[in-house]
Amino acid sequence: MNDGPGGPIYCNTNITFDKDMLEPIMDDLKVYWPEDYSSSSSFGLGSGSPWDRKSIYEKEWTKYGSCIVDNSDVESELDFFTLGISNNNRWR
């Protein structure tokens, strides 16, 4: 685990990302956790469809989801991002 100033990151290096798990909440993700597809994106994602390259969702899941999965009731990508959307709505 790499415990940086913002908390733990990249805890489980064996964790994988399954984009299909996000399909049920993709409409909400587009609203509350949008990706920037422009080539000038600060995430450096480039242009194209969200699944043509490593998406911000995959990056967030690998970086932060890898930590929460081992220490909570969050068991999947769907749980992790649903929690993020729920928190966003709660603290608006």
C-alpha positions in Angstrom: 0.0 0.0 0.0 1.1 3.5 -0.8 -0.2 5.8 2.0 0.1 9.3 0.6 -1.2 12.6 1.9 -4.7 12.0 0.5 -4.9 8.5 2.1 -4.1 5.0 0.9 -3.7 4.4 -2.9 -3.0 1.4 -5.0 -3.5 -1.1 -2.2 -4.2 -4.3 -4.2 -2.1 -4.4 -7.3 -3.8 -7.6 -8.4 -7.2 -5.9 -8.7 -8.8 -5.8 -12.1 -11.4 -3.5 -13.7 -14.5 -4.8 -15.4 -16.1 -2.0 -17.4 -19.3 -4.1 -17.8 -20.0 -3.8 -14.1 -20.7 -0.1 -14.6 -23.3 -0.5 -17.3 -26.3 -0.2 -14.9 -25.1 3.2 -13.7 -23.4 4.6 -16.8 -26.1 7.3 -17.3 -25.5 8.5 -13.7 -21.7 8.4 -14.1 -22.0 10.6 -17.2 -23.8 13.2 -15.1 -22.0 12.9 -11.7 -18.6 11.6 -12.7 -18.0 12.6 -16.3 -15.0 11.8 -18.3 -13.3 14.5 -20.4 -12.7 13.1 -23.9 -10.9 16.1 -25.2 -7.2 15.7 -26.1 -6.4 18.6 -23.7 -7.9 16.6 -20.8 -5.9 16.9 -17.6 -6.2 13.1 -17.4 -4.5 12.7 -20.7 -7.3 10.3 -21.9 -7.3 11.5 -25.5 -10.4 11.3 -27.8 -12.6 8.4 -28.7 -15.2 6.3 -26.9 -14.8 5.7 -23.2 -13.7 2.1 -23.6 -11.0 2.8 -26.3 -8.4 3.5 -23.7 -8.0 3.3 -20.0 -10.9 5.4 -18.7 -11.0 7.6 -15.6 -13.2 5.0 -14.1 -10.6 2.3 -14.5 -8.0 4.7 -13.0 -10.1 5.6 -10.0 -11.0 1.9 -9.4 -7.4 0.8 -9.6 -6.1 3.7 -7.5 -8.8 4.0 -4.8 -11.2 1.1 -5.3 -8.3 -1.3 -4.7 -8.1 0.0 -1.1 -11.8 0.2 -0.2 -12.6 -3.3 -1.5 -10.4 -5.0 1.1 -11.8 -2.9 4.0 -15.5 -2.5 3.6 -18.8 -3.8 2.2 -17.7 -2.5 -1.2 -17.2 -5.6 -3.3 -17.2 -4.4 -6.9 -16.8 -1.6 -9.3 -20.6 -1.1 -9.2 -20.6 -0.8 -5.4 -17.6 1.7 -5.5 -19.0 4.0 -8.1 -22.6 3.8 -6.7 -21.2 4.9 -3.4 -19.4 7.8 -5.1 -22.6 8.9 -6.8 -24.6 8.6 -3.6 -22.1 10.7 -1.7 -22.2 13.3 -4.4 -25.9 13.6 -4.1 -25.8 13.6 -0.3 -23.3 16.4 0.0 -24.6 18.7 -2.8 
